[in-house]
């Protein structure tokens, strides 16, 4: 699966890297990014939790 962060929607709250730091991080512009793709099977559940926890629904998961 592939994780993507919509930069136009992201508010930089930091929820996704706090939930799933193995896939998401905050970049230099203060917004989140998915820095590991495809998402390893061992991180799929955490990536889905991060997407569900995003307050502005900026994370999209493609199966």
Order of alpha helices (4+ residues) and beta strands (2+ residues): beta-alpha-beta-beta-alpha-beta
